């Protein structure tokens, strides 16, 4: 995860792919670090971690929710809407997410 912090998402993905046996990624651990960075207002680093989660666990809905939140908090509403829409497609019964989606759409 240090590579994501220091060198960005793309550099981290290259390192992970070239050393796939060395690195064991855990979705919930990446999520926790991502939210820690959000609270520290390190938005780009948090977004990079959430990108890593989506790439590593594409079937999980929560990665899309998390990155949507990071984009929303960092005032990137279009991207927040884009990823929240994907999350809702995976979790259509999440009423809170649906409500958040409507609010974001109305702000644009």
N, C-alpha and C positions, 0 to 999 in steps of 0.2 A: 504494500500500500504506500510505502514511502515513495516509490517511483511515481505513483499517481499524484501524490502531493507535490513532489519536486519537479517532475518532468512532464506531467500531463497524461491524459488518457491514452493517446496513441502510443507513446513510449512504453507505458506500462503494459499495454496489450502485446506489444512486440516481445517484451521480456517474458511475460507469462506464457505466450505461445511457444517461445523457444525453449522454455524450461518447464513444460507442462507437468513433468513428474515431480518437480521440486516444489511447486506451489499448489497448495490445497486451499481453495477459496471457500469461505462460508458466507452465505447470503446475509444472515442476521448480523454477523460481525461487521461486514462492509456497511450495512444499513446503520448500525450504531455509530460508526466512525463518521459516516456521512451526516447524520443529524448533529453530531458533536461539532462538526465543521460549520454547519448551518448556524448553530447557536453562537459560534465564534465569528459569524459573518464572513466566513471564507467560502463564498458562494461558488466560485469557479472550481475549487478543490472538491467541494461537496458534490457538485454536478458531475465532475469527473468520476468520483466514486460510484455514484448512482448509475452512470453509463457503464462502468465496469460490471455492476450487478446485473444490469439488463443484458449485457453481452454474455455474461457467464451463466445466467439463469433466465433465459428468454421465456420460458413457460410460466414463470412466476408473475402474478399480477402486481405484487407489491412493489417491485422495482419501478414499475411505471408510475405508481402512485407517488412513491418517494421522489422520483425525479421531477414529477409535476409540482410537488410541494416546493422543491428547491427552486424551480423556475418561478413559481408564484411569489415566493418570499424575496427573490432577487429581482422582482418587477419585470420579468420576461413572460408576460401574460400569454402571448401567442404560443410559445413553447409549452407553457403550463397547460393550456387548453389541449394542445396536440397529444401530450402524454396522458393527461387525465382521460381523454376520450378512449385511448387504448386500454387504460385500466378499466373503464366502465364496460367496454366490450368484453373483457375477461370476467368482470364481477358486476353484472347488470343489476343485482339486487342491493348494491350498496347505496342506500338512500342519501347518506351524507355526501358521498362523492358526486352523486347526481345533482344535489343541491349546490355544491361547490362549483360544479361545471356550469350550471345555469347562471350563477353569480359572475363567474369569470367571463362568460359569453356576453353578459349584459354590460360589463365594464369596457368592452371593446367597441 
